[in-house]
């Protein structure tokens, strides 16, 4: 997508590219210029999803990123479906390989700016992740989470 990245500035061209590159790119989804995606064939964007500039969606050959309908993702958010292994103290981390696990952001969620979501995480429906959070574990539906690492701050009533 490097040669066509400038085309994301034009809504019709953005839609044309994304419908061909992503596993699924639903009606009304918006992948804004300045965002990046890796292994797009393993990324699903639901209806009316907004991916703001600076966002990185890093899927993996064996792990997917699924973003359901009506999700808002703030600027400079990073979502990764893989992570380095570091369980052998006698071996450099760079030689230990990596793990991969699916990431899912459920319908109606709002992910604030500068959030990092790590491999294997599910963000529940209608959840809010506060700006700057690092999400290392699942976030329940209908909750507000924030911090490093992200923790539940409150339930949305």
C-alpha positions in Angstrom: 0.0 0.0 0.0 3.1 2.3 0.1 2.7 3.5 -3.5 -1.0 4.1 -3.1 -0.9 5.6 0.4 -1.5 9.1 -0.9 -4.8 7.9 -2.3 -6.2 7.6 1.2 -6.7 11.3 1.1 -9.6 10.8 -1.4 -12.6 9.0 0.1 -13.6 7.1 -3.0 -10.0 6.0 -3.7 -9.6 5.0 0.0 -12.7 2.9 -0.2 -11.6 1.3 -3.4 -8.1 0.4 -2.0 -9.3 -0.8 1.3 -12.1 -3.0 -0.1 -9.4 -4.9 -2.1 -6.7 -5.1 0.6 -8.6 -5.8 3.9 -10.2 -9.2 4.7 -13.4 -7.2 5.1 -14.0 -3.4 4.8 -17.7 -2.7 5.6 -20.0 0.1 4.5 -19.1 3.5 6.0 -15.7 2.4 7.3 -13.0 5.1 7.2 -9.3 4.3 7.1 -7.7 7.8 7.2 -4.5 8.9 5.5 -1.5 8.6 7.8 -2.7 5.3 9.2 -0.9 2.0 8.5 -1.9 -1.6 8.3 0.2 -4.8 8.0 -1.1 -8.1 6.9 -4.3 -6.4 5.7 -5.7 -9.8 4.5 -6.1 -10.6 8.2 -7.9 -7.4 9.3 -11.6 -6.9 9.3 -13.2 -3.5 9.7 -16.9 -3.3 10.5 -19.5 -0.8 9.4 -18.9 2.9 10.4 -15.5 2.2 11.9 -13.2 5.2 12.0 -9.4 4.7 12.0 -7.8 8.1 12.6 -4.3 9.2 11.4 -1.2 7.7 12.9 -2.9 4.5 13.8 -1.0 1.2 13.2 -2.9 -2.1 12.8 -0.4 -4.9 12.9 -2.0 -8.2 12.1 0.0 -11.3 11.6 0.1 -14.2 9.1 -1.5 -16.4 11.7 -3.4 -13.9 13.9 -6.2 -11.5 13.0 -7.5 -8.1 14.0 -11.3 -7.7 14.0 -12.9 -4.4 14.6 -16.6 -4.6 14.8 -19.3 -2.0 13.8 -19.4 1.5 15.1 -15.9 1.6 16.7 -14.0 4.8 17.0 -10.2 4.6 17.2 -8.2 7.7 18.2 -5.1 9.1 16.6 -1.8 7.2 17.1 -3.3 4.1 18.4 -1.3 0.9 17.9 -3.0 -2.6 17.7 -0.6 -5.6 17.5 -1.5 -9.2 17.0 2.0 -10.5 17.8 4.6 -10.0 20.5 8.2 -11.1 21.1 8.9 -14.1 23.2 11.2 -13.5 26.2 10.9 -16.6 28.4 14.5 -17.9 28.0 16.9 -15.7 30.0 19.9 -17.5 28.3 19.0 -16.4 24.8 18.7 -12.9 23.3 15.1 -11.8 22.9 15.8 -11.2 19.2 16.4 -14.9 18.7 13.4 -16.2 20.7 10.8 -15.7 18.0 7.3 -14.4 18.7 3.8 -15.3 19.7 0.7 -14.3 17.9 -3.0 -14.1 19.0 -6.1 -12.6 17.6 -7.3 -9.1 18.7 -10.9 -8.2 18.8 -12.5 -4.7 19.4 -16.2 -5.2 19.8 -19.1 -3.1 18.5 -19.6 0.4 19.8 -16.3 0.8 21.6 -14.2 4.0 21.7 -10.4 3.7 21.8 -8.8 7.0 22.8 -5.7 8.5 21.3 -2.2 7.0 21.8 -3.6 3.6 23.1 -1.6 0.4 22.6 -3.6 -2.8 22.4 -1.5 -6.0 22.6 -1.9 -9.5 21.1 -4.7 -11.7 22.4 -6.8 -8.9 23.8 -10.6 -8.4 23.4 -12.2 -5.1 24.1 -15.8 -5.7 24.9 -18.9 -4.0 23.4 -19.4 -0.3 24.2 -16.2 -0.1 26.2 -14.1 3.0 26.5 -10.3 2.8 26.6 -8.8 6.1 27.9 -6.1 7.9 26.0 -2.6 6.7 26.6 -3.6 3.3 28.0 -1.7 0.1 27.4 -4.2 -2.8 27.1 -2.6 -6.1 28.1 -5.7 -8.0 29.1 -9.4 -8.2 28.1 -11.6 -5.2 28.8 -15.2 -6.1 29.8 -18.2 -4.7 27.9 -19.6 -1.4 29.1 -16.5 -0.4 31.1 -14.1 2.5 31.1 -10.5 1.4 31.3 -7.3 3.4 31.5 -3.7 3.4 32.7 -0.5 1.4 32.2 -1.4 -1.4 32.3 -5.1 -0.6 31.6 -7.4 -1.4 34.5 -11.2 -0.9 34.8 -11.9 2.6 36.1 -15.7 2.3 36.2 -18.8 0.6 34.7 -20.9 2.6 32.3 -24.4 2.8 33.7 
